[in-house]
Each structure stands twice: as structure tokens, then as C-alpha cells.
Amino acid sequence: MEGSSKNDKTSLLEELGNYLQVDTPYFLEVLDISNLFQQDVVAGFLVYLNGEKVKSKSKIYQLTASEKKSDVS
């Protein structure tokens, strides 16, 4: 949402709240875990306040596992 005006961000947050059938989400926490063929596992925890990313509260984690597991039987 870089370069967007405050009204545009507020409108998007209101639309998201309506879509999810919740109050307008001015505070968001997002967790994403990704990997490439079970290697280079990375978790990102991102925080947004009023549509702006809060870098001081957002974190990126490099994950390691003691043993490889597959979710495919």
C-alpha cells in the first residue's frame, strides 16, 4: 500500500473488515511460513497498524529442523 493516501488505506481496511464480517481491523498480525522443497524454511511475522507496516514489531525467522518430515504419506 506504499504511496496510498490515508483515506485509501482506511477504505481498504473497512472493506477487509466487511468481507471478513468483523470490525475494521486497524491492527493486523500476519504469520507466514514458507520453504523450498523442505529447505530454507522461513517464518515471517508481520505487524500492521492503520495499514502501515510496523518494522520494529515485525520479525523474520530462519527455521531449522532436527529431522526431515514429509506431509505426504
CHARMM-style PDB file with segment names, atoms N, HN, CA, C and O in Angstrom:
ATOM      1  N   MET     1       0.815  -1.181   0.000  1.00  0.00      PROA
ATOM      2  CA  MET     1       0.000   0.000   0.000  1.00  0.00      PROA
ATOM      3  C   MET     1       0.864   1.252   0.000  1.00  0.00      PROA
ATOM      4  O   MET     1       0.396   2.339   0.338  1.00  0.00      PROA
ATOM      5  N   GLU     2       2.083   1.098  -0.368  1.00  0.00      PROA
ATOM      6  HN  GLU     2       2.464   0.215  -0.642  1.00  0.00      PROA
ATOM      7  CA  GLU     2       3.003   2.213  -0.394  1.00  0.00      PROA
ATOM      8  C   GLU     2       2.530   3.274  -1.372  1.00  0.00      PROA
ATOM      9  O   GLU     2       2.134   2.961  -2.494  1.00  0.00      PROA
ATOM     10  N   GLY     3       2.571   4.541  -0.940  1.00  0.00      PROA
ATOM     11  HN  GLY     3       2.893   4.796  -0.028  1.00  0.00      PROA
ATOM     12  CA  GLY     3       2.166   5.624  -1.816  1.00  0.00      PROA
ATOM     13  C   GLY     3       0.667   5.893  -1.787  1.00  0.00      PROA
ATOM     14  O   GLY     3       0.195   6.802  -2.469  1.00  0.00      PROA
ATOM     15  N   SER     4      -0.086   5.126  -1.015  1.00  0.00      PROA
ATOM     16  HN  SER     4       0.298   4.387  -0.460  1.00  0.00      PROA
ATOM     17  CA  SER     4      -1.523   5.328  -0.924  1.00  0.00      PROA
ATOM     18  C   SER     4      -1.820   6.383   0.127  1.00  0.00      PROA
ATOM     19  O   SER     4      -1.065   6.555   1.085  1.00  0.00      PROA
ATOM     20  N   SER     5      -2.931   7.089  -0.064  1.00  0.00      PROA
ATOM     21  HN  SER     5      -3.544   6.950  -0.842  1.00  0.00      PROA
ATOM     22  CA  SER     5      -3.321   8.080   0.925  1.00  0.00      PROA
ATOM     23  C   SER     5      -3.947   7.382   2.121  1.00  0.00      PROA
ATOM     24  O   SER     5      -4.320   6.212   2.042  1.00  0.00      PROA
ATOM     25  N   LYS     6      -4.061   8.113   3.240  1.00  0.00      PROA
ATOM     26  HN  LYS     6      -3.757   9.064   3.304  1.00  0.00      PROA
ATOM     27  CA  LYS     6      -4.629   7.547   4.459  1.00  0.00      PROA
ATOM     28  C   LYS     6      -6.074   7.111   4.229  1.00  0.00      PROA
ATOM     29  O   LYS     6      -6.494   6.079   4.752  1.00  0.00      PROA
ATOM     30  N   ASN     7      -6.841   7.882   3.454  1.00  0.00      PROA
ATOM     31  HN  ASN     7      -6.499   8.721   3.029  1.00  0.00      PROA
ATOM     32  CA  ASN     7      -8.224   7.520   3.175  1.00  0.00      PROA
ATOM     33  C   ASN     7      -8.311   6.220   2.390  1.00  0.00      PROA
ATOM     34  O   ASN     7      -9.203   5.408   2.637  1.00  0.00      PROA
ATOM     35  N   ASP     8      -7.389   6.008   1.439  1.00  0.00      PROA
ATOM     36  HN  ASP     8      -6.664   6.667   1.238  1.00  0.00      PROA
ATOM     37  CA  ASP     8      -7.373   4.765   0.661  1.00  0.00      PROA
ATOM     38  C   ASP     8      -7.106   3.566   1.577  1.00  0.00      PROA
ATOM     39  O   ASP     8      -7.749   2.526   1.441  1.00  0.00      PROA
ATOM     40  N   LYS     9      -6.167   3.711   2.500  1.00  0.00      PROA
ATOM     41  HN  LYS     9      -5.645   4.556   2.610  1.00  0.00      PROA
ATOM     42  CA  LYS     9      -5.832   2.619   3.413  1.00  0.00      PROA
ATOM     43  C   LYS     9      -6.993   2.330   4.347  1.00  0.00      PROA
ATOM     44  O   LYS     9      -7.312   1.170   4.612  1.00  0.00      PROA
ATOM     45  N   THR    10      -7.626   3.384   4.845  1.00  0.00      PROA
ATOM     46  HN  THR    10      -7.367   4.325   4.630  1.00  0.00      PROA
ATOM     47  CA  THR    10      -8.779   3.194   5.721  1.00  0.00      PROA
ATOM     48  C   THR    10      -9.907   2.505   4.970  1.00  0.00      PROA
ATOM     49  O   THR    10     -10.561   1.616   5.514  1.00  0.00      PROA
ATOM     50  N   SER    11     -10.138   2.903   3.736  1.00  0.00      PROA
ATOM     51  HN  SER    11      -9.607   3.625   3.294  1.00  0.00      PROA
ATOM     52  CA  SER    11     -11.184   2.276   2.920  1.00  0.00      PROA
ATOM     53  C   SER    11     -10.899   0.800   2.701  1.00  0.00      PROA
ATOM     54  O   SER    11     -11.809  -0.027   2.769  1.00  0.00      PROA
ATOM     55  N   LEU    12      -9.634   0.460   2.437  1.00  0.00      PROA
ATOM     56  HN  LEU    12      -8.895   1.131   2.382  1.00  0.00      PROA
ATOM     57  CA  LEU    12      -9.257  -0.942   2.238  1.00  0.00      PROA
ATOM     58  C   LEU    12      -9.442  -1.751   3.517  1.00  0.00      PROA
ATOM     59  O   LEU    12      -9.907  -2.889   3.468  1.00  0.00      PROA
ATOM     60  N   LEU    13      -9.080  -1.171   4.662  1.00  0.00      PROA
ATOM     61  HN  LEU    13      -8.702  -0.246   4.701  1.00  0.00      PROA
ATOM     62  CA  LEU    13      -9.259  -1.864   5.929  1.00  0.00      PROA
ATOM     63  C   LEU    13     -10.742  -2.080   6.236  1.00  0.00      PROA
ATOM     64  O   LEU    13     -11.134  -3.136   6.733  1.00  0.00      PROA
ATOM     65  N   GLU    14     -11.557  -1.075   5.938  1.00  0.00      PROA
ATOM     66  HN  GLU    14     -11.239  -0.217   5.535  1.00  0.00      PROA
ATOM     67  CA  GLU    14     -13.003  -1.213   6.141  1.00  0.00      PROA
ATOM     68  C   GLU    14     -13.572  -2.291   5.233  1.00  0.00      PROA
ATOM     69  O   GLU    14     -14.415  -3.082   5.655  1.00  0.00      PROA
ATOM     70  N   GLU    15     -13.115  -2.325   3.991  1.00  0.00      PROA
ATOM     71  HN  GLU    15     -12.430  -1.683   3.648  1.00  0.00      PROA
ATOM     72  CA  GLU    15     -13.569  -3.348   3.050  1.00  0.00      PROA
ATOM     73  C   GLU    15     -13.157  -4.742   3.522  1.00  0.00      PROA
ATOM     74  O   GLU    15     -13.939  -5.688   3.425  1.00  0.00      PROA
ATOM     75  N   LEU    16     -11.941  -4.868   4.028  1.00  0.00      PROA
ATOM     76  HN  LEU    16     -11.306  -4.100   4.106  1.00  0.00      PROA
ATOM     77  CA  LEU    16     -11.474  -6.154   4.562  1.00  0.00      PROA
ATOM     78  C   LEU    16     -12.336  -6.578   5.744  1.00  0.00      PROA
ATOM     79  O   LEU    16     -12.729  -7.740   5.843  1.00  0.00      PROA
ATOM     80  N   GLY    17     -12.630  -5.644   6.638  1.00  0.00      PROA
ATOM     81  HN  GLY    17     -12.311  -4.700   6.558  1.00  0.00      PROA
ATOM     82  CA  GLY    17     -13.483  -5.949   7.782  1.00  0.00      PROA
ATOM     83  C   GLY    17     -14.863  -6.404   7.348  1.00  0.00      PROA
ATOM     84  O   GLY    17     -15.410  -7.355   7.905  1.00  0.00      PROA
ATOM     85  N   ASN    18     -15.432  -5.728   6.352  1.00  0.00      PROA
ATOM     86  HN  ASN    18     -14.987  -4.955   5.899  1.00  0.00      PROA
ATOM     87  CA  ASN    18     -16.740  -6.119   5.838  1.00  0.00      PROA
ATOM     88  C   ASN    18     -16.693  -7.514   5.232  1.00  0.00      PROA
ATOM     89  O   ASN    18     -17.589  -8.325   5.465  1.00  0.00      PROA
ATOM     90  N   TYR    19     -15.656  -7.794   4.461  1.00  0.00      PROA
ATOM     91  HN  TYR    19     -14.928  -7.135   4.272  1.00  0.00      PROA
ATOM     92  CA  TYR    19     -15.512  -9.094   3.813  1.00  0.00      PROA
ATOM     93  C   TYR    19     -15.414 -10.218   4.852  1.00  0.00      PROA
ATOM     94  O   TYR    19     -16.019 -11.279   4.701  1.00  0.00      PROA
ATOM     95  N   LEU    20     -14.635  -9.957   5.908  1.00  0.00      PROA
ATOM     96  HN  LEU    20     -14.143  -9.095   6.031  1.00  0.00      PROA
ATOM     97  CA  LEU    20     -14.434 -10.961   6.952  1.00  0.00      PROA
ATOM     98  C   LEU    20     -15.545 -10.949   7.995  1.00  0.00      PROA
ATOM     99  O   LEU    20     -15.576 -11.795   8.889  1.00  0.00      PROA
ATOM    100  N   GLN    21     -16.454  -9.989   7.878  1.00  0.00      PROA
ATOM    101  HN  GLN    21     -16.429  -9.301   7.153  1.00  0.00      PROA
ATOM    102  CA  GLN    21     -17.567  -9.821   8.810  1.00  0.00      PROA
ATOM    103  C   GLN    21     -17.072  -9.598  10.237  1.00  0.00      PROA
ATOM    104  O   GLN    21     -17.557 -10.215  11.185  1.00  0.00      PROA
ATOM    105  N   VAL    22     -16.089  -8.695  10.364  1.00  0.00      PROA
ATOM    106  HN  VAL    22     -15.695  -8.194   9.594  1.00  0.00      PROA
ATOM    107  CA  VAL    22     -15.537  -8.289  11.657  1.00  0.00      PROA
ATOM    108  C   VAL    22     -15.441  -6.770  11.680  1.00  0.00      PROA
ATOM    109  O   VAL    22     -15.623  -6.111  10.656  1.00  0.00      PROA
ATOM    110  N   ASP    23     -15.150  -6.216  12.864  1.00  0.00      PROA
ATOM    111  HN  ASP    23     -15.002  -6.751  13.695  1.00  0.00      PROA
ATOM    112  CA  ASP    23     -14.900  -4.779  12.944  1.00  0.00      PROA
ATOM    113  C   ASP    23     -13.687  -4.436  12.085  1.00  0.00      PROA
ATOM    114  O   ASP    23     -12.861  -5.299  11.792  1.00  0.00      PROA
ATOM    115  N   THR    24     -13.588  -3.188  11.689  1.00  0.00      PROA
ATOM    116  HN  THR    24     -14.260  -2.486  11.927  1.00  0.00      PROA
ATOM    117  CA  THR    24     -12.464  -2.751  10.861  1.00  0.00      PROA
ATOM    118  C   THR    24     -11.149  -3.117  11.543  1.00  0.00      PROA
ATOM    119  O   THR    24     -10.908  -2.685  12.670  1.00  0.00      PROA
ATOM    120  N   PRO    25     -10.288  -3.907  10.887  1.00  0.00      PROA
ATOM    121  CA  PRO    25      -9.046  -4.387  11.503  1.00  0.00      PROA
ATOM    122  C   PRO    25      -7.902  -3.378  11.372  1.00  0.00      PROA
ATOM    123  O   PRO    25      -7.078  -3.475  10.462  1.00  0.00      PROA
ATOM    124  N   TYR    26      -7.864  -2.419  12.282  1.00  0.00      PROA
ATOM    125  HN  TYR    26      -8.533  -2.340  13.021  1.00  0.00      PROA
ATOM    126  CA  TYR    26      -6.801  -1.411  12.235  1.00  0.00      PROA
ATOM    127  C   TYR    26      -5.463  -1.984  12.677  1.00  0.00      PROA
ATOM    128  O   TYR    26      -4.414  -1.427  12.352  1.00  0.00      PROA
ATOM    129  N   PHE    27      -5.488  -3.091  13.415  1.00  0.00      PROA
ATOM    130  HN  PHE    27      -6.340  -3.543  13.679  1.00  0.00      PROA
ATOM    131  CA  PHE    27      -4.271  -3.763  13.869  1.00  0.00      PROA
ATOM    132  C   PHE    27      -4.284  -5.180  13.314  1.00  0.00      PROA
ATOM    133  O   PHE    27      -5.208  -5.947  13.588  1.00  0.00      PROA
ATOM    134  N   LEU    28      -3.259  -5.534  12.532  1.00  0.00      PROA
ATOM    135  HN  LEU    28      -2.509  -4.911  12.310  1.00  0.00      PROA
ATOM    136  CA  LEU    28      -3.167  -6.862  11.921  1.00  0.00      PROA
ATOM    137  C   LEU    28      -1.832  -7.509  12.278  1.00  0.00      PROA
ATOM    138  O   LEU    28      -0.790  -6.854  12.285  1.00  0.00      PROA
ATOM    139  N   GLU    29      -1.883  -8.807  12.575  1.00  0.00      PROA
ATOM    140  HN  GLU    29      -2.729  -9.339  12.570  1.00  0.00      PROA
ATOM    141  CA  GLU    29      -0.689  -9.617  12.739  1.00  0.00      PROA
ATOM    142  C   GLU    29      -0.781 -10.739  11.717  1.00  0.00      PROA
ATOM    143  O   GLU    29      -1.789 -11.441  11.640  1.00  0.00      PROA
ATOM    144  N   VAL    30       0.262 -10.899  10.945  1.00  0.00      PROA
ATOM    145  HN  VAL    30       1.081 -10.328  11.008  1.00  0.00      PROA
ATOM    146  CA  VAL    30       0.268 -11.890   9.868  1.00  0.00      PROA
ATOM    147  C   VAL    30       1.451 -12.826  10.076  1.00  0.00      PROA
ATOM    148  O   VAL    30       2.576 -12.376  10.292  1.00  0.00      PROA
ATOM    149  N   LEU    31       1.195 -14.130  10.009  1.00  0.00      PROA
ATOM    150  HN  LEU    31       0.281 -14.496   9.833  1.00  0.00      PROA
ATOM    151  CA  LEU    31       2.252 -15.129  10.124  1.00  0.00      PROA
ATOM    152  C   LEU    31       2.266 -15.955   8.850  1.00  0.00      PROA
ATOM    153  O   LEU    31       1.232 -16.471   8.423  1.00  0.00      PROA
ATOM    154  N   ASP    32       3.437 -16.080   8.245  1.00  0.00      PROA
ATOM    155  HN  ASP    32       4.276 -15.661   8.592  1.00  0.00      PROA
ATOM    156  CA  ASP    32       3.582 -16.881   7.030  1.00  0.00      PROA
ATOM    157  C   ASP    32       4.825 -17.739   7.176  1.00  0.00      PROA
ATOM    158  O   ASP    32       5.884 -17.248   7.566  1.00  0.00      PROA
ATOM    159  N   ILE    33       4.697 -19.001   6.867  1.00  0.00      PROA
ATOM    160  HN  ILE    33       3.836 -19.400   6.550  1.00  0.00      PROA
ATOM    161  CA  ILE    33       5.840 -19.917   6.877  1.00  0.00      PROA
ATOM    162  C   ILE    33       5.993 -20.469   5.465  1.00  0.00      PROA
ATOM    163  O   ILE    33       5.037 -20.988   4.890  1.00  0.00      PROA
ATOM    164  N   SER    34       7.177 -20.358   4.919  1.00  0.00      PROA
ATOM    165  HN  SER    34       7.954 -19.936   5.386  1.00  0.00      PROA
ATOM    166  CA  SER    34       7.397 -20.841   3.563  1.00  0.00      PROA
ATOM    167  C   SER    34       8.696 -21.638   3.502  1.00  0.00      PROA
ATOM    168  O   SER    34       9.572 -21.503   4.356  1.00  0.00      PROA
ATOM    169  N   ASN    35       8.794 -22.474   2.463  1.00  0.00      PROA
ATOM    170  HN  ASN    35       8.082 -22.583   1.769  1.00  0.00      PROA
ATOM    171  CA  ASN    35      10.012 -23.250   2.256  1.00  0.00      PROA
ATOM    172  C   ASN    35      10.107 -23.627   0.792  1.00  0.00      PROA
ATOM    173  O   ASN    35       9.145 -23.506   0.033  1.00  0.00      PROA
ATOM    174  N   LEU    36      11.270 -24.078   0.420  1.00  0.00      PROA
ATOM    175  HN  LEU    36      12.051 -24.176   1.036  1.00  0.00      PROA
ATOM    176  CA  LEU    36      11.521 -24.543  -0.931  1.00  0.00      PROA
ATOM    177  C   LEU    36      11.978 -25.992  -0.829  1.00  0.00      PROA
ATOM    178  O   LEU    36      13.122 -26.266  -0.468  1.00  0.00      PROA
ATOM    179  N   PHE    37      11.069 -26.924  -1.152  1.00  0.00      PROA
ATOM    180  HN  PHE    37      10.140 -26.701  -1.445  1.00  0.00      PROA
ATOM    181  CA  PHE    37      11.371 -28.352  -1.064  1.00  0.00      PROA
ATOM    182  C   PHE    37      11.908 -28.733   0.312  1.00  0.00      PROA
ATOM    183  O   PHE    37      12.907 -29.442   0.427  1.00  0.00      PROA
ATOM    184  N   GLN    38      11.235 -28.255   1.343  1.00  0.00      PROA
ATOM    185  HN  GLN    38      10.423 -27.678   1.249  1.00  0.00      PROA
ATOM    186  CA  GLN    38      11.570 -28.510   2.743  1.00  0.00      PROA
ATOM    187  C   GLN    38      12.962 -28.006   3.128  1.00  0.00      PROA
ATOM    188  O   GLN    38      13.549 -28.479   4.101  1.00  0.00      PROA
ATOM    189  N   GLN    39      13.476 -27.069   2.384  1.00  0.00      PROA
ATOM    190  HN  GLN    39      12.999 -26.684   1.594  1.00  0.00      PROA
ATOM    191  CA  GLN    39      14.759 -26.450   2.699  1.00  0.00      PROA
ATOM    192  C   GLN    39      14.514 -24.959   2.857  1.00  0.00      PROA
ATOM    193  O   GLN    39      13.494 -24.438   2.404  1.00  0.00      PROA
ATOM    194  N   ASP    40      15.431 -24.288   3.486  1.00  0.00      PROA
ATOM    195  HN  ASP    40      16.259 -24.711   3.854  1.00  0.00      PROA
ATOM    196  CA  ASP    40      15.359 -22.841   3.647  1.00  0.00      PROA
ATOM    197  C   ASP    40      13.997 -22.421   4.198  1.00  0.00      PROA
ATOM    198  O   ASP    40      13.315 -21.575   3.619  1.00  0.00      PROA
ATOM    199  N   VAL    41      13.612 -23.023   5.322  1.00  0.00      PROA
ATOM    200  HN  VAL    41      14.166 -23.711   5.791  1.00  0.00      PROA
ATOM    201  CA  VAL    41      12.319 -22.705   5.930  1.00  0.00      PROA
ATOM    202  C   VAL    41      12.421 -21.353   6.626  1.00  0.00      PROA
ATOM    203  O   VAL    41      13.303 -21.123   7.453  1.00  0.00      PROA
ATOM    204  N   VAL    42      11.505 -20.474   6.271  1.00  0.00      PROA
ATOM    205  HN  VAL    42      10.789 -20.661   5.599  1.00  0.00      PROA
ATOM    206  CA  VAL    42      11.497 -19.111   6.806  1.00  0.00      PROA
ATOM    207  C   VAL    42      10.100 -18.789   7.309  1.00  0.00      PROA
ATOM    208  O   VAL    42       9.109 -19.105   6.651  1.00  0.00      PROA
ATOM    209  N   ALA    43      10.021 -18.157   8.482  1.00  0.00      PROA
ATOM    210  HN  ALA    43      10.827 -17.900   9.017  1.00  0.00      PROA
ATOM    211  CA  ALA    43       8.747 -17.691   9.021  1.00  0.00      PROA
ATOM    212  C   ALA    43       8.810 -16.173   9.109  1.00  0.00      PROA
ATOM    213  O   ALA    43       9.789 -15.603   9.591  1.00  0.00      PROA
ATOM    214  N   GLY    44       7.766 -15.541   8.643  1.00  0.00      PROA
ATOM    215  HN  GLY    44       6.971 -16.003   8.251  1.00  0.00      PROA
ATOM    216  CA  GLY    44       7.669 -14.093   8.733  1.00  0.00      PROA
ATOM    217  C   GLY    44       6.485 -13.711   9.601  1.00  0.00      PROA
ATOM    218  O   GLY    44       5.366 -14.162   9.354  1.00  0.00      PROA
ATOM    219  N   PHE    45       6.714 -12.888  10.611  1.00  0.00      PROA
ATOM    220  HN  PHE    45       7.623 -12.522  10.811  1.00  0.00      PROA
ATOM    221  CA  PHE    45       5.669 -12.374  11.477  1.00  0.00      PROA
ATOM    222  C   PHE    45       5.620 -10.876  11.239  1.00  0.00      PROA
ATOM    223  O   PHE    45       6.543 -10.151  11.612  1.00  0.00      PROA
ATOM    224  N   LEU    46       4.547 -10.415  10.620  1.00  0.00      PROA
ATOM    225  HN  LEU    46       3.798 -11.004  10.317  1.00  0.00      PROA
ATOM    226  CA  LEU    46       4.439  -9.012  10.232  1.00  0.00      PROA
ATOM    227  C   LEU    46       3.315  -8.343  11.008  1.00  0.00      PROA
ATOM    228  O   LEU    46       2.264  -8.938  11.243  1.00  0.00      PROA
ATOM    229  N   VAL    47       3.551  -7.101  11.401  1.00  0.00      PROA
ATOM    230  HN  VAL    47       4.405  -6.617  11.210  1.00  0.00      PROA
ATOM    231  CA  VAL    47       2.567  -6.325  12.141  1.00  0.00      PROA
ATOM    232  C   VAL    47       2.232  -5.073  11.344  1.00  0.00      PROA
ATOM    233  O   VAL    47       3.121  -4.376  10.854  1.00  0.00      PROA
ATOM    234  N   TYR    48       0.935  -4.798  11.221  1.00  0.00      PROA
ATOM    235  HN  TYR    48       0.213  -5.365  11.619  1.00  0.00      PROA
ATOM    236  CA  TYR    48       0.450  -3.603  10.529  1.00  0.00      PROA
ATOM    237  C   TYR    48      -0.469  -2.826  11.463  1.00  0.00      PROA
ATOM    238  O   TYR    48      -1.319  -3.416  12.130  1.00  0.00      PROA
ATOM    239  N   LEU    49      -0.305  -1.522  11.514  1.00  0.00      PROA
ATOM    240  HN  LEU    49       0.386  -1.043  10.972  1.00  0.00      PROA
ATOM    241  CA  LEU    49      -1.154  -0.643  12.303  1.00  0.00      PROA
ATOM    242  C   LEU    49      -1.668   0.458  11.386  1.00  0.00      PROA
ATOM    243  O   LEU    49      -0.884   1.207  10.803  1.00  0.00      PROA
ATOM    244  N   ASN    50      -2.980   0.550  11.262  1.00  0.00      PROA
ATOM    245  HN  ASN    50      -3.616  -0.058  11.735  1.00  0.00      PROA
ATOM    246  CA  ASN    50      -3.618   1.531  10.372  1.00  0.00      PROA
ATOM    247  C   ASN    50      -3.107   1.428   8.934  1.00  0.00      PROA
ATOM    248  O   ASN    50      -2.966   2.436   8.243  1.00  0.00      PROA
ATOM    249  N   GLY    51      -2.834   0.204   8.496  1.00  0.00      PROA
ATOM    250  HN  GLY    51      -2.948  -0.615   9.058  1.00  0.00      PROA
ATOM    251  CA  GLY    51      -2.407  -0.025   7.120  1.00  0.00      PROA
ATOM    252  C   GLY    51      -0.927   0.202   6.871  1.00  0.00      PROA
ATOM    253  O   GLY    51      -0.472   0.099   5.731  1.00  0.00      PROA
ATOM    254  N   GLU    52      -0.166   0.510   7.914  1.00  0.00      PROA
ATOM    255  HN  GLU    52      -0.535   0.594   8.839  1.00  0.00      PROA
ATOM    256  CA  GLU    52       1.279   0.744   7.776  1.00  0.00      PROA
ATOM    257  C   GLU    52       2.040  -0.372   8.479  1.00  0.00      PROA
ATOM    258  O   GLU    52       1.705  -0.737   9.605  1.00  0.00      PROA
ATOM    259  N   LYS    53       3.063  -0.918   7.822  1.00  0.00      PROA
ATOM    260  HN  LYS    53       3.335  -0.621   6.907  1.00  0.00      PROA
ATOM    261  CA  LYS    53       3.888  -1.962   8.430  1.00  0.00      PROA
ATOM    262  C   LYS    53       4.684  -1.364   9.581  1.00  0.00      PROA
ATOM    263  O   LYS    53       5.295  -0.305   9.438  1.00  0.00      PROA
ATOM    264  N   VAL    54       4.673  -2.051  10.727  1.00  0.00      PROA
ATOM    265  HN  VAL    54       4.176  -2.911  10.843  1.00  0.00      PROA
ATOM    266  CA  VAL    54       5.439  -1.638  11.902  1.00  0.00      PROA
ATOM    267  C   VAL    54       6.706  -2.489  11.923  1.00  0.00      PROA
ATOM    268  O   VAL    54       6.703  -3.608  12.435  1.00  0.00      PROA
ATOM    269  N   LYS    55       7.782  -1.951  11.367  1.00  0.00      PROA
ATOM    270  HN  LYS    55       7.784  -1.041  10.951  1.00  0.00      PROA
ATOM    271  CA  LYS    55       9.019  -2.725  11.214  1.00  0.00      PROA
ATOM    272  C   LYS    55       9.620  -3.142  12.549  1.00  0.00      PROA
ATOM    273  O   LYS    55      10.234  -4.205  12.642  1.00  0.00      PROA
ATOM    274  N   SER    56       9.452  -2.322  13.586  1.00  0.00      PROA
ATOM    275  HN  SER    56       8.953  -1.458  13.511  1.00  0.00      PROA
ATOM    276  CA  SER    56      10.050  -2.646  14.883  1.00  0.00      PROA
ATOM    277  C   SER    56       9.388  -3.863  15.535  1.00  0.00      PROA
ATOM    278  O   SER    56       9.994  -4.494  16.401  1.00  0.00      PROA
ATOM    279  N   LYS    57       8.180  -4.199  15.144  1.00  0.00      PROA
ATOM    280  HN  LYS    57       7.688  -3.687  14.440  1.00  0.00      PROA
ATOM    281  CA  LYS    57       7.477  -5.354  15.711  1.00  0.00      PROA
ATOM    282  C   LYS    57       7.436  -6.536  14.740  1.00  0.00      PROA
ATOM    283  O   LYS    57       7.030  -7.631  15.130  1.00  0.00      PROA
ATOM    284  N   SER    58       7.840  -6.341  13.508  1.00  0.00      PROA
ATOM    285  HN  SER    58       8.170  -5.452  13.192  1.00  0.00      PROA
ATOM    286  CA  SER    58       7.852  -7.407  12.507  1.00  0.00      PROA
ATOM    287  C   SER    58       9.180  -8.157  12.576  1.00  0.00      PROA
ATOM    288  O   SER    58      10.237  -7.556  12.765  1.00  0.00      PROA
ATOM    289  N   LYS    59       9.108  -9.460  12.422  1.00  0.00      PROA
ATOM    290  HN  LYS    59       8.249  -9.948  12.268  1.00  0.00      PROA
ATOM    291  CA  LYS    59      10.306 -10.303  12.535  1.00  0.00      PROA
ATOM    292  C   LYS    59      10.337 -11.350  11.429  1.00  0.00      PROA
ATOM    293  O   LYS    59       9.293 -11.799  10.955  1.00  0.00      PROA
ATOM    294  N   ILE    60      11.529 -11.729  11.029  1.00  0.00      PROA
ATOM    295  HN  ILE    60      12.377 -11.365  11.414  1.00  0.00      PROA
ATOM    296  CA  ILE    60      11.753 -12.822  10.084  1.00  0.00      PROA
ATOM    297  C   ILE    60      12.634 -13.850  10.801  1.00  0.00      PROA
ATOM    298  O   ILE    60      13.659 -13.507  11.389  1.00  0.00      PROA
ATOM    299  N   TYR    61      12.212 -15.111  10.739  1.00  0.00      PROA
ATOM    300  HN  TYR    61      11.378 -15.389  10.261  1.00  0.00      PROA
ATOM    301  CA  TYR    61      12.935 -16.182  11.419  1.00  0.00      PROA
ATOM    302  C   TYR    61      13.393 -17.226  10.410  1.00  0.00      PROA
ATOM    303  O   TYR    61      12.611 -17.654   9.560  1.00  0.00      PROA
ATOM    304  N   GLN    62      14.647 -17.635  10.496  1.00  0.00      PROA
ATOM    305  HN  GLN    62      15.282 -17.287  11.186  1.00  0.00      PROA
ATOM    306  CA  GLN    62      15.183 -18.754   9.717  1.00  0.00      PROA
ATOM    307  C   GLN    62      15.008 -19.987  10.584  1.00  0.00      PROA
ATOM    308  O   GLN    62      15.594 -20.066  11.664  1.00  0.00      PROA
ATOM    309  N   LEU    63      14.209 -20.961  10.133  1.00  0.00      PROA
ATOM    310  HN  LEU    63      13.733 -20.897   9.256  1.00  0.00      PROA
ATOM    311  CA  LEU    63      13.904 -22.136  10.936  1.00  0.00      PROA
ATOM    312  C   LEU    63      14.759 -23.322  10.516  1.00  0.00      PROA
ATOM    313  O   LEU    63      15.080 -23.495   9.340  1.00  0.00      PROA
ATOM    314  N   THR    64      15.117 -24.127  11.497  1.00  0.00      PROA
ATOM    315  HN  THR    64      14.856 -23.986  12.452  1.00  0.00      PROA
ATOM    316  CA  THR    64      15.842 -25.364  11.229  1.00  0.00      PROA
ATOM    317  C   THR    64      15.113 -26.499  11.935  1.00  0.00      PROA
ATOM    318  O   THR    64      14.476 -26.286  12.967  1.00  0.00      PROA
ATOM    319  N   ALA    65      15.205 -27.694  11.384  1.00  0.00      PROA
ATOM    320  HN  ALA    65      15.723 -27.866  10.546  1.00  0.00      PROA
ATOM    321  CA  ALA    65      14.542 -28.849  11.968  1.00  0.00      PROA
ATOM    322  C   ALA    65      15.579 -29.897  12.318  1.00  0.00      PROA
ATOM    323  O   ALA    65      16.604 -30.017  11.648  1.00  0.00      PROA
ATOM    324  N   SER    66      15.307 -30.666  13.383  1.00  0.00      PROA
ATOM    325  HN  SER    66      14.474 -30.569  13.928  1.00  0.00      PROA
ATOM    326  CA  SER    66      16.247 -31.698  13.782  1.00  0.00      PROA
ATOM    327  C   SER    66      16.138 -32.940  12.899  1.00  0.00      PROA
ATOM    328  O   SER    66      17.096 -33.703  12.771  1.00  0.00      PROA
ATOM    329  N   GLU    67      14.964 -33.140  12.291  1.00  0.00      PROA
ATOM    330  HN  GLU    67      14.186 -32.521  12.395  1.00  0.00      PROA
ATOM    331  CA  GLU    67      14.788 -34.250  11.370  1.00  0.00      PROA
ATOM    332  C   GLU    67      13.817 -33.813  10.281  1.00  0.00      PROA
ATOM    333  O   GLU    67      12.940 -32.980  10.509  1.00  0.00      PROA
ATOM    334  N   LYS    68      13.987 -34.384   9.106  1.00  0.00      PROA
ATOM    335  HN  LYS    68      14.700 -35.061   8.921  1.00  0.00      PROA
ATOM    336  CA  LYS    68      13.103 -34.023   7.995  1.00  0.00      PROA
ATOM    337  C   LYS    68      11.843 -34.875   8.056  1.00  0.00      PROA
ATOM    338  O   LYS    68      11.895 -36.092   8.229  1.00  0.00      PROA
ATOM    339  N   LYS    69      10.717 -34.201   7.910  1.00  0.00      PROA
ATOM    340  HN  LYS    69      10.674 -33.212   7.770  1.00  0.00      PROA
ATOM    341  CA  LYS    69       9.434 -34.896   7.893  1.00  0.00      PROA
ATOM    342  C   LYS    69       8.705 -34.493   6.619  1.00  0.00      PROA
ATOM    343  O   LYS    69       8.906 -33.405   6.079  1.00  0.00      PROA
ATOM    344  N   SER    70       7.866 -35.389   6.164  1.00  0.00      PROA
ATOM    345  HN  SER    70       7.703 -36.272   6.603  1.00  0.00      PROA
ATOM    346  CA  SER    70       7.079 -35.118   4.975  1.00  0.00      PROA
ATOM    347  C   SER    70       5.613 -35.105   5.345  1.00  0.00      PROA
ATOM    348  O   SER    70       5.170 -35.913   6.162  1.00  0.00      PROA
ATOM    349  N   ASP    71       4.852 -34.197   4.754  1.00  0.00      PROA
ATOM    350  HN  ASP    71       5.211 -33.541   4.090  1.00  0.00      PROA
ATOM    351  CA  ASP    71       3.416 -34.201   4.971  1.00  0.00      PROA
ATOM    352  C   ASP    71       2.694 -35.074   3.950  1.00  0.00      PROA
ATOM    353  O   ASP    71       1.465 -35.100   3.901  1.00  0.00      PROA
ATOM    354  N   VAL    72       3.474 -35.793   3.132  1.00  0.00      PROA
ATOM    355  HN  VAL    72       4.473 -35.773   3.172  1.00  0.00      PROA
ATOM    356  CA  VAL    72       2.922 -36.697   2.134  1.00  0.00      PROA
ATOM    357  C   VAL    72       3.065 -38.125   2.656  1.00  0.00      PROA
ATOM    358  O   VAL    72       4.162 -38.542   3.031  1.00  0.00      PROA
ATOM    359  N   SER    73       1.976 -38.868   2.682  1.00  0.00      PROA
ATOM    360  HN  SER    73       1.086 -38.529   2.377  1.00  0.00      PROA
ATOM    361  CA  SER    73       2.031 -40.251   3.200  1.00  0.00      PROA
ATOM    362  C   SER    73       2.529 -41.205   2.132  1.00  0.00      PROA
ATOM    363  OT1 SER    73       2.642 -42.405   2.380  1.00  0.00      PROA
TER     364      SER     73
END
